[in-house]
Amino acid sequence: MGGSYAGILGPVAFLTMMGRGFLNDQPVESTLVAAWLSLLAFAAIGYIVGKLAGQIIEDSVRAEVVAELAAQEAPQEPQVRTES
């Protein structure tokens, strides 16, 4: 999941910086450097956030499975029927 987030956030940051440079009539070289640095920074941030999100989801699913298995293995009390 970390790679997915990095693969999305990095290029989005790159394109955003390219658009910003184009709209502000900045020199191509400085725009490319800023875009490249933002791609690296946001890809790293995306990787970390994606790894954390994947770990949180995995832990949550694991806890649910363990709870479900424990509930299935627990001895069930016989239900007493009362007639009215």
Backbone bond lengths (Angstrom), bond angles and torsions (degrees), N, CA, C in turn:
res aa  C-N    CA-C-N  psi(-1)  N-CA   C-N-CA  omega(-1)  CA-C   N-CA-C  phi
1 M - - - 1.442 - - 1.531 110.48 -
2 G 1.339 115.85 -28.63 1.456 119.26 178.93 1.517 112.32 -62.54
3 G 1.332 115.71 -40.46 1.459 119.77 179.14 1.515 112.61 -65.73
4 S 1.323 116.23 -35.06 1.468 120.20 178.86 1.523 111.20 -65.13
5 Y 1.326 115.51 -46.09 1.463 119.50 179.49 1.526 110.53 -64.83
6 A 1.324 116.86 -42.15 1.463 120.53 179.09 1.524 110.53 -63.73
7 G 1.333 115.82 -39.71 1.450 120.76 -179.41 1.512 113.80 -69.86
8 I 1.312 116.91 -17.11 1.461 120.49 178.01 1.525 110.66 -96.49
9 L 1.335 116.82 -50.84 1.463 119.94 -174.80 1.526 112.80 -67.34
10 G 1.331 117.41 -38.58 1.459 119.82 -179.29 1.517 113.07 -59.92
11 P 1.331 118.17 -56.65 1.470 118.87 179.17 1.531 114.03 -63.33
12 V 1.332 117.84 -32.90 1.465 119.64 176.85 1.526 109.78 -63.44
13 A 1.332 116.99 -43.43 1.466 120.28 177.54 1.528 110.57 -63.49
14 F 1.330 117.06 -41.71 1.462 121.17 179.18 1.527 110.58 -59.93
15 L 1.333 116.15 -49.62 1.468 119.74 -178.60 1.530 111.74 -65.83
16 T 1.315 116.75 -35.43 1.466 120.31 177.75 1.524 110.54 -63.43
17 M 1.316 116.64 -44.85 1.464 119.97 179.37 1.531 111.42 -67.37
18 M 1.319 116.57 -35.87 1.466 119.37 176.80 1.533 110.34 -64.35
19 G 1.325 115.89 -42.94 1.464 120.03 177.76 1.511 112.00 -63.98
20 R 1.313 116.23 -40.72 1.461 121.29 178.57 1.535 110.42 -62.10
21 G 1.318 115.83 -44.95 1.459 119.54 179.10 1.512 112.21 -64.21
22 F 1.328 115.80 -38.85 1.468 120.18 178.96 1.521 110.96 -65.79
23 L 1.346 116.65 -45.37 1.462 120.39 -177.92 1.528 112.63 -68.20
24 N 1.329 116.85 -30.22 1.467 120.60 -179.02 1.533 112.60 -94.76
25 D 1.308 117.77 7.87 1.471 122.89 -179.75 1.522 112.39 51.76
26 Q 1.320 116.62 44.57 1.457 121.23 177.35 1.519 109.48 -83.45
27 P 1.340 117.25 157.54 1.468 120.06 177.68 1.531 111.25 -61.51
28 V 1.311 115.96 148.32 1.455 121.90 -175.90 1.528 111.20 -61.17
29 E 1.336 116.87 -42.44 1.456 120.16 -176.51 1.526 112.16 -62.53
30 S 1.327 116.19 -46.94 1.473 118.76 -179.33 1.519 111.29 -68.69
31 T 1.334 116.24 -33.21 1.460 119.71 177.27 1.523 110.60 -66.12
32 L 1.324 116.91 -43.25 1.463 120.07 179.74 1.527 112.04 -66.36
33 V 1.326 116.78 -38.61 1.467 119.72 178.16 1.531 109.82 -64.59
34 A 1.325 117.16 -45.87 1.465 120.60 179.21 1.526 110.91 -63.30
35 A 1.330 116.31 -40.62 1.461 120.23 179.53 1.528 110.72 -66.06
36 W 1.321 116.82 -41.93 1.465 121.38 179.88 1.524 110.53 -64.14
37 L 1.338 117.49 -44.66 1.465 120.76 179.35 1.532 111.54 -65.20
38 S 1.323 116.53 -38.84 1.463 118.85 178.18 1.523 110.90 -68.44
39 L 1.332 117.38 -35.78 1.465 120.16 175.88 1.527 110.24 -60.63
40 L 1.323 116.97 -46.95 1.464 120.33 179.79 1.529 111.85 -63.44
41 A 1.323 116.02 -45.15 1.464 119.97 -177.96 1.531 111.18 -64.43
42 F 1.316 116.50 -48.16 1.456 119.07 -176.37 1.527 112.35 -74.61
43 A 1.316 118.01 -27.25 1.466 119.57 173.65 1.529 109.41 -66.72
44 A 1.333 117.10 -40.93 1.467 120.38 177.56 1.522 111.01 -64.81
45 I 1.317 116.58 -44.66 1.469 120.61 177.84 1.522 110.03 -62.41
46 G 1.315 117.13 -44.11 1.462 121.30 179.15 1.515 111.96 -61.98
47 Y 1.332 116.67 -38.79 1.457 119.96 178.88 1.533 110.65 -64.05
48 I 1.313 116.60 -45.07 1.467 120.85 -179.74 1.528 110.46 -64.80
49 V 1.325 116.83 -46.84 1.470 120.45 -179.97 1.530 110.25 -63.39
50 G 1.309 117.36 -41.45 1.465 120.58 179.11 1.517 112.61 -64.89
51 K 1.335 116.66 -41.46 1.466 120.04 177.39 1.526 110.58 -62.46
52 L 1.331 116.88 -44.60 1.462 120.49 178.70 1.528 111.08 -63.08
53 A 1.317 117.09 -43.50 1.465 120.68 179.42 1.521 110.75 -62.99
54 G 1.316 117.36 -42.96 1.457 120.80 178.43 1.515 112.05 -62.60
55 Q 1.329 116.15 -40.42 1.462 120.26 179.75 1.527 110.91 -67.74
56 I 1.319 117.42 -39.88 1.466 121.10 178.80 1.522 110.39 -64.33
57 I 1.328 116.98 -44.47 1.466 120.57 179.18 1.524 110.69 -64.22
58 E 1.321 116.78 -43.07 1.460 120.64 179.71 1.527 111.47 -62.63
59 D 1.330 117.09 -42.49 1.463 120.50 178.21 1.526 111.74 -64.79
60 S 1.328 116.34 -38.87 1.457 120.88 179.45 1.526 111.16 -65.04
61 V 1.320 116.32 -46.04 1.464 120.41 179.61 1.526 110.25 -64.73
62 R 1.324 116.84 -41.77 1.464 120.81 179.15 1.533 110.34 -61.02
63 A 1.335 117.54 -42.82 1.467 121.00 179.46 1.530 111.00 -63.87
64 E 1.326 116.92 -39.54 1.462 120.05 178.24 1.523 111.45 -65.39
65 V 1.328 117.10 -41.80 1.462 120.90 -179.98 1.522 109.98 -65.64
66 V 1.319 117.00 -43.50 1.467 120.39 179.29 1.524 110.22 -63.01
67 A 1.314 117.91 -42.41 1.467 121.03 178.94 1.525 111.06 -64.32
68 E 1.321 116.75 -40.68 1.466 120.67 179.28 1.526 110.84 -65.99
69 L 1.324 116.92 -42.45 1.465 119.83 178.27 1.529 111.33 -65.38
70 A 1.315 116.74 -39.22 1.463 120.21 178.21 1.527 110.55 -64.75
71 A 1.318 116.67 -38.24 1.463 120.01 179.06 1.529 111.07 -67.78
72 Q 1.303 117.62 -35.20 1.465 120.89 179.25 1.518 111.57 -73.37
73 E 1.319 117.67 -32.26 1.455 121.19 -177.82 1.523 113.25 -85.04
74 A 1.315 117.54 -16.13 1.460 120.92 -178.71 1.531 109.15 -68.32
75 P 1.346 116.42 139.77 1.469 118.14 178.43 1.526 109.93 -65.35
76 Q 1.289 114.93 134.69 1.446 119.51 -177.77 1.515 109.49 -93.66
77 E 1.314 115.71 136.70 1.452 120.81 179.32 1.522 108.69 -77.85
78 P 1.322 116.88 137.95 1.461 118.73 177.50 1.531 109.87 -67.07
79 Q 1.297 114.54 139.76 1.457 119.19 -179.17 1.525 108.99 -87.30
80 V 1.302 115.22 131.90 1.466 121.22 -179.76 1.527 107.13 -92.89
81 R 1.322 114.11 127.05 1.465 119.33 179.47 1.521 108.44 -93.93
82 T 1.250 115.03 131.21 1.470 119.82 173.92 1.505 107.58 -112.46
83 E 1.317 113.97 132.96 1.463 118.18 178.98 1.517 108.08 -98.66
84 S 1.286 115.21 139.86 1.467 118.04 179.89 1.493 111.60 -111.64
